[in-house]
């Protein structure tokens, strides 16, 4: 038995030009944005290594990127991590002014003081821990904390908690668009949610606890002016959290103006293009500044050069894909913009201390 396949276009040969025409032809059309495929094919990759100019290698990278994208589209669930609105509640779309506050005990005590890893698509957390302690779980890493402290969890981050029994505090949750609006007014607030963080509380501890308590009372009430007071209390909490984070990092808490604004823009651009294989020079060019100016701003604001911020985002996504997807290691590499899986292995191993495969096996064990 022979099988004939018609040419996709008239100028292309068919697999059996002399054979009979097929009884039926089926056309499947898949549209994939070209910028997603081609960004990062040339220049330098996201870890600063020159990408090969070789056409064959570029085609190979494009081919594997396509395979990964098709696998993601074909799976019913590409990420088995539970996604909730609030923990335990079905995922839903929050309005652009959503702010919620409740006690730590409300959800943690009924679940045996264990909150399993999960994510919220568009919600940030500020947890004000007044007493007790426990561990914050982020992408397979367990980090202990002790009251008084703040726990900061950005939107979309896979996270969980293991609480000491009888811990007390407040969980304040608010939407990402609200944070972005505040960051436009005060760029330094964006530093709080660049990554999950544990912030010890000193002099700002009482103020944070007072604002969190007020938020918990007002979000559950119906008194006149409630929405205005809730938003004002959230802004006050975030400012006190920002000051506490700056002091904990050894800063003065003083505003940093244009440099903070530039770093906030850089973080936003990383979030958009970290899979594209861009290097720092490409980000700087897109931001309209020199690489030197971007480096100076990042070091002044975060204490780290811009490449470290990019690497942190790549590493976080790599861990997440290894832990919560069934992509092969090579597929994870291509998905993150690496042209060479072997180089991805070296990148990951050098920063984590074990290979991607060993990291996945250890988490499974």
C-alpha positions as a printed NumPy array, in Angstrom:
array([[  0.   ,   0.   ,   0.   ],
       [  1.317,   3.45 ,  -0.867],
       [  0.472,   6.799,   0.658],
       [  0.444,  10.083,  -1.241],
       [  0.719,  13.51 ,   0.335],
       [ -0.126,  16.586,  -1.751],
       [  2.289,  19.504,  -1.827],
       [  1.499,  22.285,   0.655],
       [  1.982,  24.835,  -2.11 ],
       [  1.903,  24.363,  -5.909],
       [  5.625,  25.056,  -6.294],
       [  6.544,  22.323,  -3.779],
       [  6.851,  18.697,  -4.928],
       [  4.508,  16.154,  -3.416],
       [  5.759,  12.981,  -1.779],
       [  4.447,  11.001,  -4.759],
       [  4.037,  13.333,  -7.759],
       [  3.093,  10.574, -10.173],
       [  0.66 ,   8.864,  -7.87 ],
       [ -3.079,   9.361,  -7.626],
       [ -4.501,  12.324,  -5.803],
       [ -5.539,  11.561,  -2.229],
       [ -9.182,  10.883,  -1.501],
       [ -9.324,  13.576,   1.166],
       [ -7.004,  16.348,   2.31 ],
       [ -7.034,  17.792,   5.801],
       [ -5.473,  21.155,   6.541],
       [ -4.445,  22.065,  10.072],
       [ -3.522,  25.672,  10.622],
       [ -1.575,  26.789,  13.661],
       [ -0.741,  30.448,  14.173],
       [  2.323,  31.225,  16.276],
       [  3.543,  34.82 ,  16.622],
       [  6.806,  35.153,  14.709],
       [  8.437,  37.426,  17.349],
       [  8.069,  34.628,  19.891],
       [  9.937,  32.242,  17.617],
       [ 12.634,  34.518,  16.269],
       [ 13.519,  36.724,  19.248],
       [ 16.868,  35.675,  20.571],
       [ 18.028,  33.835,  17.444],
       [ 20.904,  36.235,  16.98 ],
       [ 23.02 ,  38.436,  19.199],
       [ 23.685,  37.305,  22.763],
       [ 21.579,  35.019,  24.886],
       [ 20.165,  35.743,  28.335],
       [ 23.275,  34.55 ,  30.102],
       [ 25.589,  36.748,  28.08 ],
       [ 26.919,  34.076,  25.708],
       [ 27.071,  34.843,  21.961],
       [ 24.421,  32.976,  20.029],
       [ 25.64 ,  31.116,  16.977],
       [ 25.199,  32.925,  13.697],
       [ 25.037,  29.537,  11.988],
       [ 21.792,  29.203,  10.071],
       [ 21.504,  25.49 ,  10.805],
       [ 21.753,  26.039,  14.568],
       [ 19.218,  28.846,  14.44 ],
       [ 16.803,  26.612,  12.54 ],
       [ 17.401,  23.838,  15.056],
       [ 16.605,  26.187,  17.935],
       [ 13.463,  27.44 ,  16.186],
       [ 12.368,  23.855,  15.526],
       [ 12.747,  22.869,  19.182],
       [ 11.   ,  26.033,  20.356],
       [  8.093,  25.103,  18.081],
       [  7.981,  21.591,  19.527],
       [  7.855,  22.943,  23.073],
       [  5.101,  25.405,  22.189],
       [  3.081,  22.689,  20.464],
       [  3.458,  20.417,  23.491],
       [  2.224,  23.189,  25.754],
       [ -0.791,  23.784,  23.514],
       [ -1.613,  20.086,  23.203],
       [ -1.584,  19.284,  26.914],
       [ -4.801,  19.707,  28.842],
       [ -2.773,  20.99 ,  31.754],
       [  0.778,  22.211,  31.296],
       [  1.199,  23.029,  34.972],
       [ -0.375,  20.841,  37.657],
       [  0.154,  23.438,  40.393],
       [ -3.213,  24.288,  41.977],
       [ -4.285,  27.816,  41.079],
       [ -6.731,  29.532,  43.382],
       [ -8.444,  32.869,  43.797],
       [ -7.886,  32.749,  47.537],
       [ -6.42 ,  29.503,  48.882],
       [ -8.954,  26.679,  48.533],
       [-11.334,  28.771,  46.416],
       [-11.913,  28.278,  42.696],
       [ -9.81 ,  30.496,  40.458],
       [-11.656,  33.642,  39.415],
       [-10.915,  37.056,  37.972],
       [-10.539,  39.784,  40.598],
       [-11.573,  43.344,  39.838],
       [ -8.861,  45.977,  39.507],
       [ -9.393,  47.303,  43.049],
       [ -9.544,  43.97 ,  44.889],
       [ -8.009,  44.027,  48.395],
       [ -8.567,  41.294,  50.97 ],
       [ -7.255,  40.691,  54.476],
       [ -7.726,  37.878,  56.979],
       [ -5.887,  36.263,  59.853],
       [ -3.24 ,  33.605,  59.284],
       [ -5.211,  31.24 ,  61.488],
       [ -8.384,  31.369,  59.39 ],
       [ -7.101,  29.075,  56.617],
       [ -4.   ,  27.547,  58.185],
       [ -5.473,  26.076,  61.36 ],
       [ -8.217,  24.007,  59.633],
       [ -5.597,  22.554,  57.258],
       [ -3.302,  21.457,  60.072],
       [ -1.076,  24.535,  59.697],
       [  0.012,  23.315,  56.241],
       [ -0.693,  25.355,  53.097],
       [  0.277,  23.273,  50.067],
       [  2.161,  24.826,  47.104],
       [ -0.2  ,  26.804,  44.901],
       [ -0.317,  30.012,  42.876],
       [ -2.55 ,  33.005,  42.248],
       [ -2.528,  34.391,  38.716],
       [ -2.9  ,  38.056,  39.589],
       [ -2.682,  38.433,  43.377],
       [  0.197,  39.605,  45.589],
       [  0.539,  38.708,  49.284],
       [  1.9  ,  40.627,  52.254],
       [  1.858,  38.474,  55.395],
       [  2.461,  40.269,  58.681],
       [  3.586,  37.653,  61.211],
       [  3.045,  38.793,  64.802],
       [  3.942,  35.595,  66.669],
       [  5.133,  32.07 ,  65.947],
       [  6.91 ,  31.187,  62.719],
       [  7.339,  28.406,  60.203],
       [  8.711,  27.943,  56.708],
       [  8.042,  29.561,  53.347],
       [  8.028,  27.1  ,  50.419],
       [  8.99 ,  28.564,  47.041],
       [  9.795,  26.438,  43.975],
       [ 11.056,  23.493,  45.982],
       [ 13.045,  25.582,  48.476],
       [ 12.11 ,  25.704,  52.168],
       [ 13.156,  28.833,  54.112],
       [ 12.409,  29.237,  57.804],
       [ 11.138,  32.439,  59.419],
       [ 10.39 ,  33.679,  62.927],
       [  8.078,  36.479,  64.085],
       [  8.019,  39.406,  63.929],
       [  8.502,  39.517,  60.169],
       [  6.89 ,  40.098,  56.798],
       [  6.478,  37.52 ,  54.04 ],
       [  6.222,  39.026,  50.551],
       [  4.905,  36.812,  47.736],
       [  4.566,  38.205,  44.178],
       [  1.667,  37.339,  41.881],
       [  2.108,  34.092,  39.954],
       [  4.736,  32.697,  42.322],
       [  4.278,  29.058,  43.349],
       [  4.324,  29.127,  47.148],
       [  3.205,  27.302,  50.275],
       [  3.592,  27.547,  54.051],
       [  4.382,  25.273,  56.953],
       [  3.301,  27.054,  60.122],
       [  4.222,  26.484,  63.714],
       [  1.026,  25.733,  65.604],
       [ -0.672,  28.794,  67.082],
       [  1.188,  31.274,  64.867],
       [ -0.646,  34.576,  64.547],
       [ -0.673,  37.296,  61.942],
       [ -2.504,  38.682,  58.933],
       [ -2.559,  37.833,  55.227],
       [ -3.149,  40.865,  52.997],
       [ -3.905,  40.113,  49.342],
       [ -4.301,  42.606,  46.512],
       [ -4.368,  42.612,  42.714],
       [ -1.357,  43.166,  40.468],
       [ -2.931,  46.119,  38.561],
       [ -3.278,  47.966,  41.862],
       [  0.408,  47.417,  42.602],
       [  1.378,  48.609,  39.118],
       [ -0.598,  51.795,  39.631],
       [  1.185,  52.465,  42.921],
       [  4.587,  51.687,  41.376],
       [  3.979,  54.341,  38.727],
       [  3.559,  56.852,  41.555],
       [  6.397,  55.485,  43.715],
       [  8.724,  53.17 ,  41.743],
       [ 10.517,  51.959,  44.866],
       [  7.47 ,  49.917,  45.857],
       [  8.184,  47.633,  42.914],
       [ 11.303,  46.389,  44.72 ],
       [  9.094,  44.648,  47.27 ],
       [  7.702,  42.149,  44.78 ],
       [ 10.649,  41.35 ,  42.551],
       [ 10.911,  37.949,  44.257],
       [  9.529,  36.204,  47.374],
       [ 11.134,  37.632,  50.501],
       [ 11.227,  37.359,  54.276],
       [ 11.722,  40.74 ,  55.955],
       [ 12.515,  40.983,  59.686],
       [ 10.499,  43.697,  61.418],
       [ 12.038,  46.286,  63.698],
       [ 10.635,  49.74 ,  64.372],
       [  8.146,  49.415,  61.509],
       [  6.69 ,  46.214,  62.965],
       [  4.031,  47.889,  65.09 ],
       [  2.936,  50.084,  62.177],
       [  2.685,  47.1  ,  59.814],
       [  0.638,  45.131,  62.329],
       [ -1.666,  48.081,  62.968],
       [ -2.33 ,  48.579,  59.24 ],
       [ -2.899,  44.849,  58.671],
       [ -5.333,  44.712,  61.595],
       [ -7.191,  47.725,  60.207],
       [ -7.357,  46.11 ,  56.767],
       [ -8.759,  42.874,  58.204],
       [-11.477,  44.794,  60.056],
       [-12.41 ,  47.088,  57.166],
       [-12.437,  44.516,  54.353],
       [-14.978,  42.466,  56.286],
       [-17.135,  45.486,  57.172],
       [-19.597,  47.777,  55.407],
       [-19.004,  51.155,  57.056],
       [-19.143,  54.365,  55.045],
       [-15.888,  55.232,  53.268],
       [-14.694,  51.644,  53.527],
       [-13.033,  51.471,  50.087],
       [-11.086,  54.696,  50.619],
       [ -9.832,  53.629,  54.032],
       [ -8.889,  50.153,  52.79 ],
       [ -6.825,  51.579,  49.927],
       [ -5.163,  54.118,  52.233],
       [ -4.311,  51.401,  54.77 ],
       [ -2.823,  49.21 ,  52.033],
       [ -0.631,  52.072,  50.825],
       [  0.522,  52.735,  54.382],
       [  1.305,  49.035,  54.897],
       [  3.33 ,  48.878,  51.681],
       [  5.318,  51.99 ,  52.588],
       [  6.158,  50.573,  56.037],
       [  7.055,  47.244,  54.406],
       [  9.289,  49.048,  51.914],
       [ 11.077,  50.909,  54.707],
       [ 11.535,  47.703,  56.686],
       [ 12.943,  45.936,  53.62 ],
       [ 15.369,  48.791,  52.945],
       [ 16.596,  48.812,  56.536],
       [ 16.946,  45.031,  56.531],
       [ 19.079,  45.276,  53.379],
       [ 21.272,  47.934,  54.968],
       [ 19.76 ,  50.908,  53.15 ],
       [ 18.572,  54.179,  54.603],
       [ 15.011,  53.944,  53.373],
       [ 15.447,  57.136,  51.35 ],
       [ 13.672,  57.431,  48.017],
       [ 15.871,  56.844,  44.958],
       [ 13.939,  58.615,  42.235],
       [ 14.898,  58.   ,  38.576],
       [ 17.128,  55.009,  39.303],
       [ 14.302,  53.171,  41.063],
       [ 11.988,  53.998,  38.166],
       [ 14.5  ,  52.574,  35.688],
       [ 14.903,  49.352,  37.676],
       [ 11.117,  48.987,  37.905],
       [ 10.898,  49.321,  34.109],
       [ 13.705,  46.8  ,  33.718],
       [ 11.899,  44.275,  35.941],
       [  8.733,  44.727,  33.886],
       [ 10.673,  44.15 ,  30.672],
       [ 12.362,  41.051,  32.096],
       [  8.914,  39.667,  32.845],
       [  7.885,  40.205,  29.225],
       [ 11.028,  38.976,  27.465],
       [ 13.002,  36.643,  29.726],
       [ 12.221,  33.744,  27.353],
       [ 13.471,  35.657,  24.308],
       [ 17.179,  35.046,  24.878],
       [ 17.959,  38.75 ,  25.294],
       [ 21.169,  39.914,  26.929],
       [ 21.554,  42.985,  29.144],
       [ 22.614,  45.143,  26.177],
       [ 19.352,  44.363,  24.373],
       [ 17.298,  45.211,  27.443],
       [ 19.207,  48.471,  27.884],
       [ 18.621,  49.371,  24.245],
       [ 14.89 ,  48.666,  24.575],
       [ 14.803,  50.845,  27.705],
       [ 16.599,  53.664,  25.898],
       [ 19.635,  53.73 ,  28.208],
       [ 23.236,  52.556,  28.049],
       [ 24.198,  49.227,  29.664],
       [ 26.406,  51.185,  32.07 ],
       [ 23.527,  53.342,  33.241],
       [ 21.304,  50.294,  33.725],
       [ 24.05 ,  48.573,  35.702],
       [ 24.572,  51.598,  37.949],
       [ 20.831,  51.859,  38.647],
       [ 20.44 ,  48.151,  39.454],
       [ 23.41 ,  48.134,  41.827],
       [ 22.239,  51.315,  43.571],
       [ 18.681,  50.06 ,  44.015],
       [ 19.067,  46.296,  44.514],
       [ 22.755,  45.768,  45.233],
       [ 22.999,  43.445,  42.217],
       [ 23.963,  43.991,  38.554],
       [ 21.232,  43.678,  35.904],
       [ 22.442,  40.268,  34.746],
       [ 21.796,  38.87 ,  38.241],
       [ 18.171,  40.051,  38.128],
       [ 17.716,  38.397,  34.739],
       [ 19.395,  35.194,  35.917],
       [ 17.18 ,  35.102,  39.016],
       [ 14.071,  35.201,  36.825],
       [ 15.391,  32.534,  34.453],
       [ 16.398,  30.307,  37.345],
       [ 13.028,  30.687,  39.065],
       [ 11.196,  29.715,  35.877],
       [ 13.583,  26.827,  35.252],
       [ 12.92 ,  25.427,  38.733],
       [  9.189,  25.867,  38.269],
       [  9.194,  24.034,  34.937],
       [ 11.312,  21.196,  36.334],
       [  9.097,  20.81 ,  39.394],
       [  5.638,  21.332,  37.968],
       [  5.707,  20.357,  34.278],
       [  6.548,  17.22 ,  32.32 ],
       [  8.851,  19.017,  29.874],
       [ 12.178,  17.282,  29.31 ],
       [ 15.268,  19.17 ,  30.473],
       [ 16.191,  20.055,  26.883],
       [ 12.664,  21.356,  26.299],
       [ 12.913,  23.533,  29.403],
       [ 16.174,  24.927,  28.022],
       [ 14.678,  25.803,  24.636],
       [ 11.546,  27.194,  26.274],
       [ 13.694,  29.645,  28.259],
       [ 15.565,  30.884,  25.203],
       [ 18.736,  28.793,  25.501],
       [ 20.06 ,  27.548,  22.161],
       [ 22.135,  24.767,  23.729],
       [ 20.726,  22.404,  26.403],
       [ 24.282,  21.6  ,  27.529],
       [ 24.881,  25.26 ,  28.295],
       [ 21.58 ,  25.395,  30.176],
       [ 22.804,  22.462,  32.274],
       [ 25.991,  24.355,  33.14 ],
       [ 24.041,  27.535,  33.895],
       [ 21.64 ,  25.697,  36.22 ],
       [ 24.276,  23.538,  37.918],
       [ 26.545,  26.491,  38.603],
       [ 23.79 ,  28.336,  40.455],
       [ 21.885,  25.53 ,  42.151],
       [ 24.696,  23.085,  42.866],
       [ 23.153,  20.145,  41.03 ],
       [ 22.044,  19.344,  37.5  ],
       [ 18.46 ,  20.033,  36.343],
       [ 17.768,  16.293,  36.227],
       [ 19.104,  15.754,  39.751],
       [ 17.088,  18.743,  40.989],
       [ 13.903,  17.228,  39.547],
       [ 14.674,  13.782,  40.982],
       [ 15.422,  15.225,  44.412],
       [ 12.137,  17.11 ,  44.486],
       [ 10.23 ,  14.004,  43.405],
       [ 11.943,  11.992,  46.127]])
